[in-house]
Amino acid sequence: MKEYKFYGWETADIQDANNLTPRDYYDILRGIWCADTCAPRMRSRWSIHNPTLGQCSITAFLMQDLFGGRVFGVLRPDGNYHCFNVVDGCTFDLTSEQFGEEALDYGSGREQFREVHFAKEEKRLRYEYLRARLLNRQ
C-alpha cells in the first residue's frame, strides 16, 4: 500500500458514494489545492511544496459532505482551530502534513460547525471554489 503523510491514512478505509476513500481524495486534492484556496493569513507562505497549508476547514467540511461524520478542531497557539474529520470512528486529517513532524492532539478536538466557519464570506467562497474544482476533476 502507498504511504501517505496525512494523519489517519492507515485506517482511512471508509468509502463515499463513488467508492472513493480519504486517500483517494488526498491524491485528487493535491492537484487542486492552490494559493486561492489557502486561508488569506497564510497565503504568502503557501507553495506547491506545502499544498495543505491553510486548507484545513474547507477541506474538512468538503470531506464531511462526501463521508458524513463530524468536523473537529484542535486549538492552535494563534487561537484558530485546525480542522479534521471523524467518520464512524475513523479519524483523518487530510491537511495535517502542513505541520511537519509536530504531533497534534486529536483527542482534544472540539466540534466545529460550518455555519460558524462559513459566516466568513471569504472562507465560504474558498470552500465553494475548492468544491467546484473537485467536482470538475471527478
Beta strands, then each sheet from edge to edge (+ up, - down):
strand 1: 70-75
strand 2: 81-87
strand 3: 90-92
strand 4: 110-112
sheet 1: 3+ 2- 1+ 4-
end
